[in-house]
Amino acid sequence: MDVIPKHIGVLARIKKFAINSADGTYDYETGEIVNLETGYMVTFHQNDENGNAYGRYTDEEYDLLTQKVFDEIGADKIYIGVYNSVSEVSFCCKSKDKAKMIMHTYNQESIWDNSRKVPIINLKYDKRKNPINH
């Protein structure tokens, strides 16, 4: 089954968003900061092998992956996560197991537990494949 993205231009929007935005989670549509109390924040976003935050994906690939993960976890909406002044698409996943599966599949350093306000670290994270500059 082919994925048809409902959100178009996601990568271009998040690239612009990090400029002058504090770390946090933002509503994708309004740009307003949100404080979610439940679920787990997760993304597929990966840096390229040189650590370039926006060098791994074409606009089309980003839109397709946004829709794929959105559908896979049964998300209600998409968010923009800003971490260390880098923005990325983000999803609130109700299931800890599904969030961890996305974390492992896309080699994420961690997911965020909204209720406890702490990261859940990926012990299998491979920095060589997704270098994050902290």
C-alpha positions in Angstrom: 0.0 0.0 0.0 1.4 3.4 -1.0 1.6 6.1 1.6 -0.1 9.4 0.6 1.1 12.2 2.8 -1.6 14.5 4.3 1.0 17.0 5.4 3.1 18.6 2.6 6.1 20.8 3.1 6.9 19.5 6.7 10.7 19.7 6.3 10.6 23.3 5.0 8.3 24.3 7.9 10.4 22.8 10.6 13.6 24.3 9.2 12.2 27.7 9.6 10.7 27.0 13.0 13.9 26.6 15.0 15.1 30.1 14.3 14.6 32.0 17.6 12.5 29.1 19.1 13.3 27.8 22.6 13.7 24.1 23.2 10.3 22.4 23.7 7.3 20.9 21.9 5.1 23.1 19.7 1.8 22.7 18.0 2.6 22.2 14.3 -0.4 24.2 13.1 -0.3 27.1 15.5 3.3 27.3 16.4 2.3 27.6 20.1 4.3 25.8 22.8 2.4 22.9 24.3 2.8 21.1 27.6 1.6 17.5 27.1 0.8 15.5 30.2 0.5 12.0 28.7 2.1 9.9 26.1 5.6 9.7 24.7 7.2 12.1 22.2 9.0 10.4 19.4 10.4 11.2 15.9 12.0 9.5 12.9 14.2 12.5 12.2 17.9 11.7 11.8 20.9 13.8 11.0 23.1 12.9 8.1 26.5 11.2 8.6 28.1 14.6 9.1 25.7 15.7 11.8 23.8 18.0 9.4 20.3 18.2 11.0 18.6 18.6 7.6 20.8 16.8 5.2 19.4 13.3 5.3 16.0 13.7 3.6 14.4 15.3 0.6 11.2 17.2 1.2 9.2 14.3 -0.3 10.9 11.7 1.8 10.2 13.7 4.9 6.5 14.1 4.1 6.2 10.4 3.4 8.0 9.4 6.6 5.8 11.9 8.5 2.7 10.2 7.3 4.1 6.7 7.7 5.0 7.2 11.4 1.8 9.2 12.0 -0.3 6.3 10.8 1.8 3.6 12.4 1.4 5.0 15.9 -2.2 6.3 15.5 -1.2 9.9 16.2 -3.9 12.6 16.5 -1.6 15.3 15.2 2.0 16.3 14.5 4.2 18.5 16.6 7.4 20.3 16.2 10.1 19.4 18.7 13.0 21.8 19.3 16.1 20.4 21.0 19.4 22.2 21.2 18.0 24.8 18.7 17.3 22.1 16.1 13.7 21.4 15.1 12.2 18.2 13.9 8.8 16.7 13.4 7.5 15.0 16.5 4.6 12.8 17.5 2.8 12.0 20.8 2.5 8.3 21.0 0.1 6.9 23.6 1.8 3.5 23.7 5.3 3.3 25.4 6.0 0.1 23.4 5.2 1.7 20.1 7.2 4.8 20.9 10.2 2.5 21.8 9.7 0.6 18.6 9.9 3.9 16.6 12.9 5.0 18.7 14.8 1.7 17.8 13.7 1.6 14.2 14.9 5.1 13.5 17.9 5.0 15.8 16.8 7.8 18.1 18.9 8.8 21.1 15.8 8.8 23.3 12.0 9.4 23.5 10.4 11.8 26.0 7.9 10.7 28.7 5.4 13.5 28.9 4.0 12.5 32.3 7.3 12.0 34.1 9.1 14.8 32.1 12.1 12.7 31.6 13.8 11.1 28.6 13.8 7.3 28.0 17.3 6.6 26.7 17.9 4.2 23.8 20.6 1.8 25.0 21.1 0.6 21.4 21.5 4.2 19.9 24.3 4.3 17.4 25.7 7.8 17.2 27.7 7.0 14.1 24.5 6.4 12.1 22.7 9.4 13.5 25.2 11.9 14.9 23.7 14.5 17.2 25.7 17.5 18.1 25.0 18.5 21.7 
